[in-house]
Amino acid sequence: MWKPMPSLILIAILISLCPGSCLGAYFKFTNVECKGLDPKFVEFKECYLKMVRRNVVGMNFHLAVKTDKPIDKIEFNLCIFRKSNVYRLFMVNHTLDFCYYMKKPQQYPLFYIFHDSLMSATNANHTCPYQEKDIFLKQMTLSEKAVRDLPLPNGEYKLTVTVGAYKVWRLQVSVYGVRG
């Protein structure tokens, strides 16, 4: 009589406990919209998605900052919307002090999920103050770990990041995607 090995039993139990959304999960960008809320402060020069490799889409933008003084007061607001018939707020609407976050990113687990993917694709990957006149995001893709850690069921989503400087909202980026 055949007896299964204990390790095979353990693997079978783990696979049966893991929901379908954590096996082979992916998040694919489908669209991006960039909007300057204060044209005297900031302007988007580019904002687009580009295929990086098969089934992997990278997000790109070029942001021109029009202020002369260094920016040392930055706020980020992240909202996650899930599509049913329309996009509805889903689980997250959180604002943080970005300058503090860049000093201690592990203290914000939801934002930290995106940290490695974002910081490896931008020139704004340092603490405040920001003196750059041009901020780039080049071919940002979500890492496999980030996708695995996203606490989202499969479906269509919109992630909206609104960025403020000196207590005024200056720009908004909405990223549409599918988690499968």
BELQUIQUI-V139573 format. One record per residue. N is the residue number from 1. RES is the residue in three letters. NEAR is the number of other ideal C-beta (glycine too) atoms within 10 Angstrom. Layout:
BEGIN
((N & RES & NEAR) (N & RES & NEAR))
END
This chain:
BEGIN
((1 & MET & 2) (2 & TRP & 3) (3 & LYS & 7) (4 & PRO & 9) (5 & MET & 8) (6 & PRO & 8) (7 & SER & 8) (8 & LEU & 10) (9 & ILE & 11) (10 & LEU & 10) (11 & ILE & 12) (12 & ALA & 11) (13 & ILE & 10) (14 & LEU & 9) (15 & ILE & 9) (16 & SER & 7) (17 & LEU & 8) (18 & CYS & 10) (19 & PRO & 9) (20 & GLY & 10) (21 & SER & 16) (22 & CYS & 12) (23 & LEU & 9) (24 & GLY & 8) (25 & ALA & 17) (26 & TYR & 15) (27 & PHE & 20) (28 & LYS & 16) (29 & PHE & 19) (30 & THR & 13) (31 & ASN & 12) (32 & VAL & 19) (33 & GLU & 13) (34 & CYS & 20) (35 & LYS & 12) (36 & GLY & 17) (37 & LEU & 14) (38 & ASP & 15) (39 & PRO & 11) (40 & LYS & 9) (41 & PHE & 16) (42 & VAL & 19) (43 & GLU & 15) (44 & PHE & 16) (45 & LYS & 11) (46 & GLU & 12) (47 & CYS & 17) (48 & TYR & 12) (49 & LEU & 20) (50 & LYS & 11) (51 & MET & 10) (52 & VAL & 13) (53 & ARG & 8) (54 & ARG & 5) (55 & ASN & 8) (56 & VAL & 13) (57 & VAL & 20) (58 & GLY & 18) (59 & MET & 24) (60 & ASN & 16) (61 & PHE & 20) (62 & HIS & 16) (63 & LEU & 24) (64 & ALA & 14) (65 & VAL & 18) (66 & LYS & 12) (67 & THR & 15) (68 & ASP & 7) (69 & LYS & 8) (70 & PRO & 10) (71 & ILE & 20) (72 & ASP & 13) (73 & LYS & 14) (74 & ILE & 21) (75 & GLU & 19) (76 & PHE & 16) (77 & ASN & 16) (78 & LEU & 17) (79 & CYS & 19) (80 & ILE & 19) (81 & PHE & 19) (82 & ARG & 16) (83 & LYS & 14) (84 & SER & 9) (85 & ASN & 5) (86 & VAL & 6) (87 & TYR & 17) (88 & ARG & 10) (89 & LEU & 12) (90 & PHE & 17) (91 & MET & 12) (92 & VAL & 15) (93 & ASN & 12) (94 & HIS & 13) (95 & THR & 12) (96 & LEU & 16) (97 & ASP & 14) (98 & PHE & 21) (99 & CYS & 16) (100 & TYR & 14) (101 & TYR & 20) (102 & MET & 17) (103 & LYS & 10) (104 & LYS & 9) (105 & PRO & 15) (106 & GLN & 9) (107 & GLN & 11) (108 & TYR & 18) (109 & PRO & 11) (110 & LEU & 15) (111 & PHE & 18) (112 & TYR & 15) (113 & ILE & 19) (114 & PHE & 19) (115 & HIS & 18) (116 & ASP & 14) (117 & SER & 18) (118 & LEU & 19) (119 & MET & 14) (120 & SER & 13) (121 & ALA & 18) (122 & THR & 17) (123 & ASN & 12) (124 & ALA & 18) (125 & ASN & 11) (126 & HIS & 11) (127 & THR & 12) (128 & CYS & 17) (129 & PRO & 13) (130 & TYR & 20) (131 & GLN & 11) (132 & GLU & 16) (133 & LYS & 11) (134 & ASP & 11) (135 & ILE & 15) (136 & PHE & 15) (137 & LEU & 21) (138 & LYS & 14) (139 & GLN & 15) (140 & MET & 22) (141 & THR & 19) (142 & LEU & 26) (143 & SER & 16) (144 & GLU & 11) (145 & LYS & 11) (146 & ALA & 17) (147 & VAL & 19) (148 & ARG & 16) (149 & ASP & 17) (150 & LEU & 20) (151 & PRO & 11) (152 & LEU & 18) (153 & PRO & 12) (154 & ASN & 14) (155 & GLY & 14) (156 & GLU & 15) (157 & TYR & 21) (158 & LYS & 20) (159 & LEU & 20) (160 & THR & 20) (161 & VAL & 16) (162 & THR & 18) (163 & VAL & 17) (164 & GLY & 19) (165 & ALA & 20) (166 & TYR & 13) (167 & LYS & 7) (168 & VAL & 11) (169 & TRP & 13) (170 & ARG & 22) (171 & LEU & 22) (172 & GLN & 17) (173 & VAL & 19) (174 & SER & 17) (175 & VAL & 20) (176 & TYR & 19) (177 & GLY & 21) (178 & VAL & 14) (179 & ARG & 18) (180 & GLY & 14))
END
